[in-house]
């Protein structure tokens, strides 16, 4: 059976933005695992046939020891589960998956970036400092032939190309994610 691991910082974000992909994968015969900080959505996610594994990620932390532990968890889980595909969502999961990739092999990796956010857009000293490390990591990870980067707006792709971080052929533009048009629709204007 083919396997997919979704690596997402929070289970609630997975439910709102990637659940449809996971259930589609299950319906197509894949075994799906979520590596995420698990909270109140674990039972619901599990009821859909998705295995959940708690990932002790602190989204705002810059503590080197905590960050190494987060990376170790990815390496350990990917090695033990042996998935065909890893789908990382968000800047920290993407960076940590890229660093972890040095220690495992999979058929494909999908990196989904909702936006460039604080690290790429802020002029604060802390963002500039982090950027010094993040840009080379992005460049290196995108050299790998089995990695693709999904972005949600054309401007982000242009920024990544202009900064020589990603070539056009590595980037896939998929506008928006997570809103079900069956459940959410424009209010009628009177």
C-alpha positions in Angstrom: 0.0 0.0 0.0 1.3 3.5 -0.9 1.8 5.9 2.0 1.7 9.7 2.5 2.8 11.7 5.5 1.4 15.2 5.9 3.7 17.3 8.1 1.7 20.3 9.4 2.4 22.5 12.5 -1.2 22.3 13.9 -4.0 19.7 13.5 -6.6 22.4 13.1 -4.8 23.8 10.1 -4.6 20.4 8.6 -8.4 20.0 9.0 -9.1 23.3 7.4 -6.5 23.2 4.6 -5.4 19.7 3.8 -8.1 17.3 5.0 -9.7 17.1 1.5 -6.3 16.0 0.0 -5.9 13.3 2.8 -9.4 11.9 2.3 -8.9 11.8 -1.5 -5.7 9.9 -1.0 -7.4 7.4 1.3 -10.2 6.9 -1.3 -7.4 6.2 -3.8 -5.9 3.5 -1.6 -3.2 5.4 0.3 -2.4 5.0 3.9 -2.3 8.6 5.4 -0.5 9.7 8.5 -0.5 13.2 10.0 2.6 14.4 11.9 1.4 17.5 13.7 0.9 19.1 17.1 -2.3 17.2 18.0 -5.0 18.9 19.9 -8.8 18.7 19.9 -9.1 17.4 16.3 -7.3 14.1 16.9 -10.5 12.0 17.3 -12.1 13.5 14.3 -9.0 13.0 12.1 -8.7 9.5 13.3 -12.3 8.7 12.5 -11.6 9.4 8.9 -8.8 6.7 8.8 -5.9 9.1 9.2 -3.2 8.1 11.7 -2.1 11.0 13.9 1.3 11.3 15.5 2.0 14.2 17.9 4.9 16.4 16.8 6.3 18.7 19.5 6.7 21.7 17.3 6.7 25.2 18.8 5.8 27.5 15.9 7.3 30.6 17.4 10.3 29.0 19.1 13.8 29.7 18.1 15.3 27.5 20.8 18.0 25.4 18.9 17.5 22.3 21.1 13.7 22.3 20.6 14.2 22.8 16.9 16.6 19.9 16.6 14.1 17.7 18.5 11.4 18.7 16.0 13.7 17.8 13.1 14.6 14.5 14.8 10.9 13.6 15.0 10.5 14.1 11.2 13.6 11.9 10.5 12.4 9.2 12.9 8.8 9.1 11.7 9.7 9.1 8.0 12.3 6.4 8.4 10.0 4.2 10.4 6.8 4.7 8.3 8.7 4.6 4.9 6.2 6.8 3.0 6.2 7.2 -0.8 5.3 10.9 -0.5 5.9 13.6 2.2 3.7 16.7 2.0 4.9 19.5 4.3 2.7 22.6 4.8 4.0 25.9 6.2 7.4 27.5 6.5 8.7 25.7 9.6 7.5 22.2 8.5 9.0 22.9 5.0 12.4 24.0 6.3 12.5 21.1 8.8 11.5 18.6 6.2 14.2 19.9 3.9 16.8 19.5 6.6 15.5 16.1 7.5 15.7 15.0 3.8 19.4 14.5 4.3 18.6 11.4 6.4 15.8 9.7 4.5 14.8 8.8 1.0 11.2 9.0 -0.5 9.8 9.0 -4.0 8.5 12.6 -3.7 8.2 15.6 -1.5 5.6 18.3 -1.9 6.2 21.6 0.0 3.1 23.8 0.3 3.7 27.4 1.2 0.7 29.5 2.0 2.7 32.7 1.8 6.2 34.0 2.3 5.2 35.7 5.5 7.4 37.2 8.2 10.7 35.6 7.3 10.7 36.8 3.7 8.7 40.0 3.9 9.6 41.6 7.3 12.4 44.2 7.6 12.9 43.4 11.3 16.4 42.4 12.3 15.1 39.0 13.5 13.6 38.2 10.1 16.7 39.3 8.3 18.8 37.0 10.6 16.6 34.0 10.0 16.6 34.7 6.2 20.3 34.3 6.2 19.8 30.6 7.0 16.5 29.9 5.3 17.4 31.1 1.8 20.3 28.7 1.4 18.2 25.8 2.8 15.4 26.6 0.2 18.0 26.8 -2.6 19.5 23.4 -1.6 16.2 21.6 -1.1 14.9 22.7 -4.5 17.9 21.3 -6.3 16.5 17.9 -5.5 14.6 16.5 -8.6 11.8 14.9 -6.6 10.7 18.1 -4.7 8.1 20.5 -5.8 7.0 23.7 -4.2 3.3 24.8 -4.2 2.6 28.5 -3.7 -0.8 30.3 -3.6 0.0 33.6 -5.3 2.1 34.6 -8.3 3.9 37.3 -6.4 5.5 34.8 -4.0 6.8 32.8 -7.0 8.2 35.9 -8.6 10.0 36.8 -5.3 11.5 33.3 -5.1 12.6 33.4 -8.7 14.1 37.0 -8.3 16.0 35.9 -5.2 17.4 32.9 -7.1 15.7 30.6 -4.6 13.6 28.6 -7.0 13.4 28.0 -10.7 10.0 28.3 -12.4 9.9 24.6 -13.2 10.0 23.7 -9.4 7.1 25.9 -8.5 3.4 25.1 -8.9 0.9 27.8 -8.5 -2.4 26.6 -6.9 -4.5 29.5 -5.9 -6.0 29.2 -2.4 -6.8 26.1 -0.4 -9.1 25.0 2.4 -12.4 26.6 1.6 -15.2 24.3 0.6 -17.6 26.1 -1.8 -20.3 23.7 -0.7 -20.1 25.0 2.8 -19.1 28.6 2.2 -20.6 30.8 -0.5 -21.1 34.5 -1.1 -23.9 36.2 0.8 -26.6 37.4 -1.4 -26.6 41.2 -1.7 -29.9 43.0 -1.3 
